[in-house]
Structure formats: structure tokens, C-alpha cells
Amino acid sequence: MLRSLTLLACIYLFFAAAVAHADPVTLRARAETNGPAITMGDVFEGVPADIAGRAIAPAPPAGQLTSLSMPVLVAAASAAGLDFTPPVGVNVVRVVRPGGARATLPASNSGGRSVSEAAVRRGEMVTLVYAAPGMSLTMRARALEDGAVGQSVRFQNTSSNRTIDAIVTGPGAAEANP
């Protein structure tokens, strides 16, 4: 019995020491990838150099945006031995991969926005997805301003004429959340 308790105490101390030495990391303010995979360093700040290059998921195509759920990020951090506490209320992290066909357009005057990175142009019709837990609505909307992937832009719903703020997810596409 004493031998079992000693063994359990040693196991507990081993795991407690491992957790105590885990490197604390936080989410980056803007998650951006440039390679074929989204890496730990793309999403987390404070990642040791030997872990930063580990892949989490495939990268989206150039000029597109993808989402990583918080359980995926928690599992990736845990598997790498990192100390990560998800921020309250954050369920998804969006990762952008700059570039694409629209990123090579010549710049022009756009009221302060960089047109060379515009995935959506003012006046252009886009497919806007409104996503809420348990439902997803798709509608046509008109862009009221230019916007790059990952940028918040105002759109007008062509059916109701209501103005909606949404995130540009790619050429001709945007997503709004409640």
C-alpha cells in the first residue's frame, strides 16, 4: 500500500512539474500564414522557435480566409507542451493567407484603403454568409467600400436595403456573425 502511494505521488509530481514548465502562449492579434500549412507560430505568440514551425492545419488558398476552432487550438497547444488558456468568448480564430489574383491589381485612390489588396470592390455584388450557432444564411449583398481579405467592410443587403458589417473572406465573398 505504501509502495502504491509512493508511486502515485511520484507520478503526480512528474506531471505537476511538466505543467509548471510549459511555455505560456497567447493568440496573435492577427493570424496570418504564408506557407502551405498554418503553423503554431502563425497563430500563437510566445512559441519557442523549435515549436513555431509545427503544422496545425492546411493553409487556405492565397487570398482566402479559414477558421480554426478553439478545441483544435487547445489540442495543438497541449500536444506541443504549451500553456494556453483560451480567451473567454472566443470560439474561432480566423487565419488569412494574403495574396491571390486580386492582390496584384494596380493601386488607385480608394479613400485610404489599399486597393492592391482588395478582394471586394465598392459596388461589387458578393455572396454574404450570416453564420450563427445552429444556422447559416446566404444572401446577395453590394459592397459599399473596397476591402481586403480579413478586413471589416460595410455591405448592403439587396433585398432589405439594410447595411451589414461583415468580414471579407475572399474575392466576392464575406461573412457576418451576430
VENJOLIN-V931122 format. One record per pair of residues at least 12 apart in sequence whose C-alpha atoms are under 10 Angstrom apart, sorted by the first residue. I is the first residue (numbers start at 1). GAP is how many residues later the second one is. D is the distance in Angstrom with one decimal. If there is no record, write none. Layout:
((I & GAP & D) (I & GAP & D))
//
This chain:
((18 & 63 & 8.3) (19 & 59 & 9.9) (19 & 62 & 7.9) (19 & 63 & 8.5) (19 & 64 & 7.6) (20 & 63 & 8.7) (21 & 60 & 8.8) (21 & 61 & 8.9) (21 & 62 & 8.7) (22 & 55 & 9.9) (22 & 56 & 9.2) (22 & 58 & 9.1) (22 & 59 & 5.7) (22 & 60 & 5.1) (22 & 61 & 5.3) (22 & 62 & 9.1) (23 & 23 & 7.8) (23 & 24 & 7.4) (23 & 25 & 7.8) (23 & 54 & 9.7) (23 & 57 & 9.5) (23 & 58 & 7.3) (23 & 59 & 4.9) (23 & 60 & 5.5) (23 & 61 & 8.4) (24 & 20 & 9.8) (24 & 21 & 9.1) (24 & 22 & 7.0) (24 & 23 & 8.0) (24 & 24 & 9.9) (24 & 53 & 9.6) (24 & 57 & 9.4) (24 & 58 & 5.9) (24 & 59 & 4.4) (24 & 60 & 6.0) (24 & 61 & 8.6) (25 & 18 & 9.8) (25 & 19 & 6.1) (25 & 20 & 5.7) (25 & 21 & 5.0) (25 & 22 & 6.2) (25 & 23 & 9.3) (25 & 52 & 8.4) (25 & 57 & 6.7) (25 & 58 & 6.1) (25 & 59 & 5.5) (25 & 60 & 8.2) (25 & 61 & 9.9) (26 & 17 & 8.5) (26 & 18 & 5.5) (26 & 19 & 5.3) (26 & 20 & 6.9) (26 & 21 & 8.7) (26 & 56 & 9.9) (26 & 57 & 8.8) (26 & 58 & 6.5) (26 & 59 & 7.7) (26 & 60 & 8.1) (26 & 61 & 8.7) (27 & 13 & 9.9) (27 & 14 & 9.7) (27 & 15 & 9.2) (27 & 16 & 5.9) (27 & 17 & 4.6) (27 & 18 & 5.8) (27 & 19 & 9.0) (27 & 46 & 9.6) (27 & 57 & 8.7) (27 & 58 & 9.4) (27 & 59 & 8.2) (27 & 60 & 8.5) (27 & 66 & 8.6) (28 & 13 & 8.9) (28 & 14 & 7.7) (28 & 15 & 5.7) (28 & 16 & 5.4) (28 & 17 & 5.5) (28 & 18 & 9.2) (28 & 65 & 9.5) (29 & 14 & 8.7) (29 & 15 & 9.2) (29 & 16 & 8.9) (29 & 64 & 9.8) (30 & 12 & 8.7) (30 & 13 & 7.9) (30 & 14 & 9.8) (30 & 63 & 9.1) (30 & 64 & 8.3) (30 & 65 & 7.6) (30 & 66 & 8.3) (30 & 120 & 9.1) (31 & 12 & 5.1) (31 & 13 & 8.1) (31 & 14 & 9.8) (31 & 62 & 7.7) (31 & 63 & 6.7) (31 & 64 & 4.8) (31 & 65 & 6.5) (31 & 66 & 8.9) (31 & 119 & 9.8) (32 & 27 & 9.5) (32 & 33 & 9.1) (32 & 62 & 8.6) (32 & 63 & 5.3) (32 & 64 & 4.9) (32 & 65 & 5.7) (32 & 66 & 7.6) (32 & 118 & 9.7) (33 & 25 & 10.0) (33 & 26 & 6.9) (33 & 27 & 8.6) (33 & 29 & 9.5) (33 & 32 & 9.9) (33 & 62 & 7.0) (33 & 63 & 6.4) (33 & 64 & 5.1) (33 & 65 & 7.7) (34 & 25 & 8.0) (34 & 26 & 9.5) (34 & 27 & 9.8) (34 & 28 & 8.3) (34 & 62 & 8.7) (34 & 63 & 5.9) (34 & 64 & 7.1) (34 & 65 & 8.9) (35 & 23 & 9.0) (35 & 24 & 6.9) (35 & 25 & 9.4) (35 & 26 & 9.8) (35 & 27 & 9.4) (35 & 62 & 8.3) (36 & 19 & 9.2) (36 & 21 & 9.1) (36 & 22 & 6.3) (36 & 23 & 5.3) (36 & 24 & 8.0) (36 & 25 & 8.6) (36 & 26 & 9.7) (36 & 61 & 9.6) (37 & 16 & 9.3) (37 & 17 & 8.8) (37 & 18 & 5.8) (37 & 19 & 7.1) (37 & 20 & 5.8) (37 & 21 & 4.3) (37 & 22 & 4.4) (37 & 23 & 8.1) (38 & 15 & 8.8) (38 & 16 & 8.4) (38 & 17 & 5.7) (38 & 18 & 5.6) (38 & 19 & 5.3) (38 & 20 & 5.9) (38 & 21 & 5.1) (38 & 22 & 8.5) (38 & 28 & 9.9) (38 & 30 & 9.7) (38 & 57 & 8.0) (38 & 58 & 9.5) (38 & 59 & 9.2) (39 & 12 & 8.9) (39 & 13 & 6.5) (39 & 14 & 5.5) (39 & 15 & 5.2) (39 & 16 & 4.3) (39 & 17 & 5.4) (39 & 18 & 7.3) (39 & 19 & 8.9) (39 & 20 & 8.8) (39 & 37 & 9.9) (40 & 12 & 4.9) (40 & 13 & 6.2) (40 & 14 & 5.7) (40 & 15 & 6.4) (40 & 16 & 6.5) (40 & 17 & 9.6) (40 & 33 & 8.9) (40 & 36 & 7.9) (40 & 37 & 7.9) (40 & 40 & 9.0) (41 & 12 & 6.3) (41 & 13 & 7.9) (41 & 14 & 9.1) (41 & 15 & 9.8) (42 & 12 & 9.7) (42 & 13 & 9.4) (42 & 14 & 9.5) (42 & 53 & 8.3) (42 & 54 & 9.9) (43 & 13 & 9.2) (43 & 25 & 9.6) (43 & 30 & 8.6) (43 & 50 & 8.3) (43 & 51 & 9.3) (43 & 52 & 7.8) (44 & 29 & 9.2) (44 & 33 & 8.8) (44 & 40 & 9.1) (46 & 36 & 9.6) (47 & 30 & 9.5) (47 & 33 & 9.7) (47 & 35 & 7.9) (47 & 36 & 10.0) (48 & 34 & 9.3) (51 & 26 & 9.8) (51 & 29 & 7.1) (51 & 30 & 9.4) (51 & 31 & 9.4) (52 & 28 & 9.8) (54 & 22 & 9.2) (54 & 26 & 8.7) (55 & 21 & 9.0) (56 & 12 & 9.2) (56 & 16 & 8.2) (56 & 17 & 7.9) (56 & 19 & 9.7) (56 & 20 & 6.6) (56 & 21 & 9.5) (57 & 15 & 9.2) (57 & 16 & 9.9) (57 & 19 & 9.9) (59 & 36 & 8.3) (59 & 37 & 8.5) (59 & 38 & 7.2) (60 & 35 & 8.2) (60 & 36 & 7.4) (60 & 37 & 6.3) (60 & 38 & 9.6) (61 & 35 & 9.1) (61 & 36 & 6.8) (61 & 37 & 8.8) (61 & 38 & 8.7) (61 & 39 & 7.8) (61 & 109 & 9.5) (62 & 34 & 8.4) (62 & 35 & 5.3) (62 & 36 & 5.7) (62 & 37 & 4.9) (62 & 38 & 4.7) (62 & 39 & 8.3) (62 & 40 & 9.9) (62 & 41 & 9.3) (62 & 87 & 9.9) (62 & 108 & 9.1) (63 & 33 & 7.4) (63 & 34 & 5.7) (63 & 35 & 4.8) (63 & 36 & 4.6) (63 & 37 & 4.4) (63 & 38 & 7.5) (63 & 39 & 7.7) (63 & 40 & 7.4) (63 & 54 & 8.7) (63 & 55 & 9.4) (63 & 56 & 7.4) (63 & 85 & 8.5) (63 & 86 & 6.4) (63 & 87 & 9.4) (63 & 106 & 8.2) (63 & 107 & 6.0) (63 & 108 & 7.6) (64 & 31 & 8.7) (64 & 32 & 6.1) (64 & 33 & 5.8) (64 & 34 & 7.1) (64 & 35 & 8.1) (64 & 36 & 7.8) (64 & 55 & 9.0) (64 & 84 & 9.8) (64 & 85 & 6.5) (64 & 86 & 8.5) (64 & 104 & 8.9) (64 & 105 & 5.8) (64 & 106 & 4.8) (64 & 107 & 7.8) (64 & 109 & 9.5) (65 & 29 & 6.7) (65 & 30 & 5.7) (65 & 31 & 4.4) (65 & 32 & 6.3) (65 & 33 & 8.6) (65 & 84 & 6.8) (65 & 85 & 6.9) (65 & 102 & 9.7) (65 & 103 & 8.3) (65 & 104 & 5.1) (65 & 105 & 6.6) (65 & 109 & 9.9) (66 & 26 & 9.9) (66 & 27 & 8.4) (66 & 28 & 5.7) (66 & 29 & 5.4) (66 & 30 & 6.5) (66 & 31 & 8.5) (66 & 84 & 9.8) (66 & 103 & 7.9) (66 & 104 & 9.8) (67 & 24 & 9.9) (67 & 25 & 6.2) (67 & 26 & 5.6) (67 & 27 & 4.4) (67 & 28 & 6.0) (67 & 29 & 8.7) (68 & 23 & 8.7) (68 & 24 & 5.6) (68 & 25 & 5.2) (68 & 26 & 6.3) (68 & 27 & 7.5) (69 & 21 & 9.1) (69 & 22 & 6.0) (69 & 23 & 4.5) (69 & 24 & 6.4) (69 & 25 & 8.8) (70 & 16 & 7.2) (70 & 17 & 9.4) (70 & 20 & 7.3) (70 & 21 & 5.2) (70 & 22 & 5.5) (70 & 23 & 7.1) (71 & 15 & 9.2) (71 & 20 & 8.2) (71 & 21 & 8.9) (72 & 20 & 9.4) (73 & 13 & 8.7) (73 & 19 & 9.1) (73 & 20 & 8.7) (74 & 12 & 7.3) (94 & 56 & 8.1) (94 & 75 & 9.5) (95 & 54 & 10.0) (95 & 55 & 8.3) (95 & 74 & 10.0) (96 & 53 & 7.0) (96 & 54 & 6.4) (96 & 73 & 8.3) (96 & 74 & 9.5) (97 & 52 & 8.3) (97 & 53 & 9.2) (97 & 73 & 9.9) (98 & 19 & 8.2) (98 & 50 & 8.9) (98 & 51 & 7.4) (98 & 52 & 9.2) (98 & 72 & 9.9) (99 & 17 & 9.8) (99 & 18 & 7.5) (99 & 19 & 9.9) (99 & 20 & 9.5) (99 & 49 & 9.8) (99 & 50 & 9.1) (100 & 17 & 8.8) (100 & 19 & 8.6) (100 & 70 & 9.1) (100 & 71 & 8.9) (101 & 16 & 9.4) (101 & 17 & 9.9) (101 & 18 & 8.7) (101 & 70 & 8.8) (102 & 13 & 8.9) (102 & 14 & 7.1) (102 & 15 & 6.5) (102 & 16 & 6.3) (102 & 17 & 5.7) (102 & 18 & 8.6) (102 & 19 & 10.0) (102 & 46 & 9.1) (102 & 68 & 9.4) (102 & 69 & 7.4) (103 & 12 & 8.2) (103 & 13 & 5.2) (103 & 14 & 4.4) (103 & 15 & 6.5) (103 & 16 & 7.3) (103 & 45 & 8.5) (103 & 46 & 9.7) (104 & 12 & 6.1) (104 & 13 & 7.3) (104 & 14 & 9.3) (105 & 12 & 7.6) (105 & 13 & 8.3) (105 & 14 & 10.0) (110 & 12 & 9.4) (110 & 35 & 8.6) (110 & 36 & 7.4) (110 & 37 & 9.9) (111 & 34 & 9.3) (111 & 35 & 9.2) (112 & 34 & 10.0) (113 & 32 & 9.0) (113 & 33 & 7.1) (113 & 34 & 7.4) (113 & 35 & 8.7) (114 & 32 & 8.3) (114 & 33 & 8.1) (114 & 34 & 7.9) (115 & 31 & 6.9) (115 & 32 & 7.7) (115 & 33 & 7.9) (116 & 31 & 9.9) (116 & 32 & 8.6) (117 & 29 & 9.2) (117 & 30 & 7.6) (117 & 31 & 5.3) (117 & 32 & 7.8) (118 & 27 & 9.8) (118 & 28 & 6.0) (118 & 29 & 4.9) (118 & 30 & 4.2) (118 & 31 & 7.3) (118 & 33 & 9.4) (118 & 50 & 9.3) (118 & 52 & 9.3) (118 & 53 & 8.2) (119 & 27 & 7.7) (119 & 28 & 6.1) (119 & 29 & 5.0) (119 & 30 & 6.0) (119 & 31 & 9.5) (119 & 32 & 9.6) (119 & 49 & 7.3) (119 & 50 & 8.3) (119 & 51 & 5.8) (119 & 52 & 4.5) (119 & 53 & 6.8) (119 & 54 & 8.3) (119 & 55 & 9.8) (120 & 22 & 9.7) (120 & 23 & 7.0) (120 & 24 & 9.6) (120 & 25 & 8.0) (120 & 26 & 5.5) (120 & 27 & 5.3) (120 & 28 & 6.6) (120 & 29 & 8.2) (120 & 31 & 10.0) (120 & 33 & 9.0) (120 & 48 & 7.2) (120 & 49 & 9.3) (120 & 50 & 7.6) (120 & 51 & 5.8) (120 & 52 & 5.7) (120 & 53 & 7.6) (120 & 54 & 8.7) (121 & 21 & 9.2) (121 & 22 & 6.5) (121 & 23 & 8.1) (121 & 24 & 6.4) (121 & 25 & 4.4) (121 & 26 & 6.6) (121 & 27 & 9.0) (121 & 50 & 9.0) (121 & 51 & 8.5) (122 & 20 & 7.7) (122 & 21 & 5.0) (122 & 22 & 5.1) (122 & 23 & 4.2) (122 & 24 & 4.9) (122 & 25 & 8.2) (122 & 31 & 9.7) (122 & 32 & 9.6) (122 & 33 & 9.1) (123 & 18 & 9.4) (123 & 19 & 5.7) (123 & 20 & 5.1) (123 & 21 & 6.0) (123 & 22 & 7.3) (123 & 23 & 8.6) (123 & 32 & 9.2) (123 & 33 & 9.6) (124 & 17 & 8.3) (124 & 18 & 5.6) (124 & 19 & 5.5) (124 & 20 & 8.2) (124 & 21 & 9.0) (124 & 22 & 9.0) (124 & 31 & 9.7) (124 & 48 & 7.6) (125 & 15 & 6.6) (125 & 16 & 5.6) (125 & 17 & 4.5) (125 & 18 & 6.4) (125 & 19 & 9.8) (125 & 30 & 9.2) (125 & 31 & 9.5) (125 & 32 & 9.8) (125 & 33 & 9.1) (125 & 47 & 6.9) (125 & 48 & 8.9) (126 & 13 & 8.4) (126 & 14 & 5.8) (126 & 15 & 5.4) (126 & 16 & 6.2) (126 & 17 & 7.1) (126 & 29 & 8.8) (126 & 30 & 10.0) (126 & 31 & 9.9) (126 & 42 & 9.6) (126 & 44 & 9.8) (126 & 45 & 8.2) (126 & 46 & 4.5) (126 & 47 & 5.3) (126 & 48 & 7.1) (127 & 12 & 5.9) (127 & 13 & 5.0) (127 & 14 & 6.4) (127 & 15 & 8.9) (127 & 44 & 9.6) (127 & 45 & 6.3) (127 & 46 & 4.9) (127 & 47 & 6.4) (127 & 48 & 8.5) (128 & 12 & 6.0) (128 & 13 & 6.3) (128 & 14 & 9.2) (128 & 15 & 10.0) (128 & 27 & 8.7) (128 & 28 & 9.9) (128 & 29 & 8.7) (128 & 36 & 9.6) (128 & 38 & 7.9) (128 & 39 & 9.2) (128 & 40 & 8.9) (128 & 41 & 9.4) (128 & 44 & 8.5) (128 & 45 & 5.9) (128 & 46 & 4.8) (128 & 47 & 5.5) (128 & 48 & 7.2) (129 & 12 & 9.7) (129 & 37 & 8.9) (129 & 38 & 9.8) (129 & 40 & 9.9) (129 & 44 & 8.0) (129 & 45 & 6.3) (129 & 46 & 4.7) (129 & 47 & 6.2) (129 & 48 & 8.5) (130 & 34 & 9.8) (130 & 36 & 8.6) (130 & 44 & 8.7) (130 & 45 & 5.8) (130 & 46 & 4.7) (130 & 47 & 5.7) (130 & 48 & 7.9) (131 & 44 & 7.2) (131 & 45 & 6.4) (131 & 46 & 5.3) (131 & 47 & 7.4) (132 & 44 & 8.8) (132 & 45 & 6.1) (132 & 46 & 6.3) (133 & 44 & 9.4) (133 & 45 & 9.3) (136 & 40 & 10.0) (136 & 41 & 9.6) (137 & 38 & 9.9) (137 & 39 & 9.7) (138 & 36 & 9.9) (138 & 37 & 9.1) (139 & 18 & 7.3) (139 & 19 & 8.3) (139 & 20 & 8.5) (140 & 15 & 9.6) (140 & 16 & 8.7) (140 & 17 & 6.5) (140 & 18 & 6.4) (140 & 19 & 8.1) (140 & 33 & 9.5) (141 & 13 & 9.7) (141 & 14 & 6.0) (141 & 15 & 5.3) (141 & 16 & 4.5) (141 & 17 & 5.4) (141 & 18 & 8.3) (141 & 19 & 9.9) (141 & 20 & 9.0) (141 & 21 & 9.5) (141 & 22 & 9.2) (141 & 23 & 8.9) (141 & 31 & 9.7) (141 & 32 & 9.5) (141 & 33 & 9.2) (142 & 12 & 8.8) (142 & 13 & 5.4) (142 & 14 & 5.1) (142 & 15 & 6.6) (142 & 16 & 6.8) (142 & 19 & 9.5) (142 & 21 & 9.4) (142 & 22 & 9.9) (142 & 30 & 9.8) (143 & 12 & 4.6) (143 & 13 & 6.5) (143 & 14 & 9.2) (143 & 20 & 9.7) (143 & 21 & 9.6) (143 & 22 & 10.0) (143 & 23 & 9.9) (143 & 25 & 10.0) (143 & 29 & 9.2) (143 & 31 & 9.6) (144 & 12 & 6.8) (144 & 19 & 8.8) (144 & 20 & 9.7) (144 & 21 & 10.0) (146 & 22 & 9.7) (147 & 20 & 8.7) (147 & 21 & 6.7) (147 & 22 & 9.8) (147 & 23 & 9.7) (147 & 24 & 9.6) (147 & 27 & 9.9) (148 & 19 & 9.0) (148 & 20 & 6.4) (148 & 21 & 8.4) (148 & 22 & 7.9) (148 & 23 & 8.7) (149 & 18 & 7.5) (149 & 19 & 4.9) (149 & 20 & 5.3) (149 & 21 & 5.6) (149 & 22 & 7.9) (149 & 24 & 9.2) (149 & 25 & 8.7) (150 & 16 & 9.4) (150 & 17 & 5.7) (150 & 18 & 5.3) (150 & 19 & 6.1) (150 & 20 & 8.3) (150 & 24 & 9.1) (150 & 25 & 9.8) (151 & 15 & 8.2) (151 & 16 & 5.4) (151 & 17 & 5.7) (151 & 18 & 8.3) (151 & 23 & 9.5) (152 & 13 & 6.5) (152 & 14 & 5.4) (152 & 15 & 4.4) (152 & 16 & 6.5) (152 & 17 & 9.7) (152 & 22 & 9.0) (152 & 23 & 9.4) (152 & 24 & 9.3) (153 & 12 & 5.6) (153 & 13 & 5.6) (153 & 14 & 6.2) (153 & 15 & 7.0) (153 & 21 & 8.8) (153 & 23 & 10.0) (154 & 12 & 6.4) (154 & 13 & 8.8) (154 & 14 & 9.8) (155 & 12 & 9.8) (155 & 19 & 9.1) (155 & 21 & 10.0) (164 & 12 & 7.7) (164 & 13 & 10.0) (165 & 12 & 9.0))
//
